[in-house]
Amino acid sequence: MKLKRLIQYLIIPVSVTPRQLKNFEYKIPEDFAFVTGVLVTITPQRPLPNNTHMGQLSLSFNSKASNPINMPVQIENVASKKRGYNFLKLAEPLEGGTYIEGVYKEQYAGHHTNSTIRIYLQGIKFIEEKTNQSQN
């Protein structure tokens, strides 16, 4: 049996309200074996200026056994999105069917409405590669 390595992406949406401390968890599929990168975006329902600091995000993997992410979350510049996204590099092995748990703390001081955070996980999935064997 030979395993083939595929790049896979998971998107975890998290809805937040102003000044909220939001705890969340997301069950990772059994075949998502390794996290190689993470990217976080936030979209408020009402437009805000680019590069506005919105809050702080912490992520834990393997049911809190590993806590590699503690990062600020801000509104991205629209021009930078046209050039593509840069994932924060990680090398995080995952236990099959484990949970990713997180905490987002809203820190924006101004008035605004609800927001949606999207956590993009880039990872590796292993699948069995079928080999052709002929019988004589």
C-alpha positions as CSV (number, residue, x, y, z in Angstrom):
1,M,0.0,0.0,0.0
2,K,1.3,3.4,-1.0
3,L,0.1,6.6,0.4
4,K,-0.4,9.7,-1.7
5,R,-0.2,13.1,-0.2
6,L,-2.8,15.7,-1.1
7,I,-3.0,19.4,-0.1
8,Q,-6.4,20.1,1.5
9,Y,-8.0,23.3,2.9
10,L,-10.5,23.6,5.6
11,I,-12.5,26.8,6.3
12,I,-13.8,27.4,9.8
13,P,-16.3,30.3,10.0
14,V,-16.8,32.0,13.4
15,S,-19.5,34.6,14.0
16,V,-18.7,37.2,16.6
17,T,-20.5,40.2,18.1
18,P,-18.9,43.5,19.2
19,R,-16.7,43.2,22.3
20,Q,-17.4,39.5,22.6
21,L,-15.1,36.8,24.0
22,K,-16.0,33.9,21.7
23,N,-15.0,30.3,22.5
24,F,-15.4,27.8,19.6
25,E,-14.4,24.3,18.5
26,Y,-14.3,22.5,15.2
27,K,-13.9,18.8,14.6
28,I,-11.2,18.0,12.1
29,P,-12.0,15.2,9.6
30,E,-10.2,11.9,10.3
31,D,-8.1,12.1,7.1
32,F,-6.7,15.7,7.7
33,A,-3.4,14.6,9.1
34,F,-1.1,17.6,9.2
35,V,-1.6,21.4,9.3
36,T,1.0,23.3,7.2
37,G,-0.5,26.8,7.3
38,V,-3.2,29.1,8.7
39,L,-4.7,32.2,7.4
40,V,-7.3,34.4,9.2
41,T,-9.7,36.9,7.7
42,I,-12.4,39.0,9.3
43,T,-15.4,40.6,7.6
44,P,-17.4,43.1,9.6
45,Q,-21.0,43.6,8.4
46,R,-20.3,47.4,8.2
47,P,-17.1,48.5,6.3
48,L,-14.2,49.7,8.4
49,P,-10.8,51.2,7.3
50,N,-8.1,48.8,6.1
51,N,-5.6,47.5,8.7
52,T,-8.0,48.2,11.6
53,H,-7.1,46.0,14.6
54,M,-10.2,44.0,15.5
55,G,-9.1,41.5,18.1
56,Q,-6.9,38.6,19.2
57,L,-7.2,34.9,18.2
58,S,-5.8,31.9,19.9
59,L,-5.9,28.4,18.4
60,S,-5.2,25.0,20.0
61,F,-4.8,21.7,18.2
62,N,-5.2,18.1,19.3
63,S,-7.8,18.9,21.9
64,K,-5.6,21.6,23.5
65,A,-2.4,19.5,23.5
66,S,-0.7,22.1,21.3
67,N,-1.2,25.9,21.3
68,P,0.8,27.3,18.3
69,I,-1.4,30.3,17.4
70,N,-1.9,33.6,19.3
71,M,-2.2,36.4,16.8
72,P,-3.9,39.7,16.1
73,V,-6.8,39.9,13.7
74,Q,-7.2,43.0,11.5
75,I,-9.0,44.2,8.4
76,E,-7.0,43.3,5.3
77,N,-6.0,45.7,2.7
78,V,-8.1,45.0,-0.5
79,A,-5.1,45.5,-2.8
80,S,-3.2,42.8,-0.9
81,K,-6.0,40.3,-1.5
82,K,-5.6,40.7,-5.2
83,R,-2.0,39.6,-5.0
84,G,-2.9,36.5,-3.1
85,Y,-2.8,35.3,0.5
86,N,0.1,34.4,2.6
87,F,-0.4,31.5,5.0
88,L,1.4,31.6,8.3
89,K,3.5,28.5,8.1
90,L,3.0,25.6,10.6
91,A,4.1,22.1,11.0
92,E,1.4,20.7,13.3
93,P,0.6,16.9,13.2
94,L,-3.0,16.1,14.1
95,E,-4.5,13.2,15.8
96,G,-7.3,11.7,13.7
97,G,-10.7,13.2,14.4
98,T,-9.4,15.7,17.0
99,Y,-10.7,19.1,17.7
100,I,-9.3,22.5,17.0
101,E,-10.4,24.9,19.8
102,G,-10.1,28.6,19.8
103,V,-10.8,31.8,21.6
104,Y,-11.4,35.2,19.8
105,K,-11.4,38.3,21.9
106,E,-13.0,41.3,20.2
107,Q,-10.9,44.4,20.9
108,Y,-12.2,47.0,18.4
109,A,-13.1,50.2,20.4
110,G,-15.4,51.8,17.8
111,H,-19.0,51.0,17.2
112,H,-19.7,48.3,14.6
113,T,-22.0,45.4,14.0
114,N,-21.3,41.6,13.9
115,S,-18.3,40.2,12.1
116,T,-17.4,36.8,10.6
117,I,-13.9,35.4,11.1
118,R,-12.8,32.8,8.7
119,I,-9.9,30.5,9.7
120,Y,-8.3,28.8,6.6
121,L,-6.3,25.7,7.5
122,Q,-3.9,24.4,4.9
123,G,-3.0,20.8,5.4
124,I,-2.1,17.4,4.2
125,K,-4.4,14.5,3.6
126,F,-3.1,11.1,3.0
127,I,-5.0,8.7,0.7
128,E,-4.2,5.2,-0.5
129,E,-2.9,5.1,-4.0
130,K,-4.2,2.2,-6.0
131,T,-1.5,0.2,-7.8
132,N,-2.2,-2.0,-10.8
133,Q,-1.0,-5.5,-10.2
134,S,-1.5,-8.0,-13.0
135,Q,-1.8,-11.7,-12.4
136,N,0.0,-14.2,-14.6
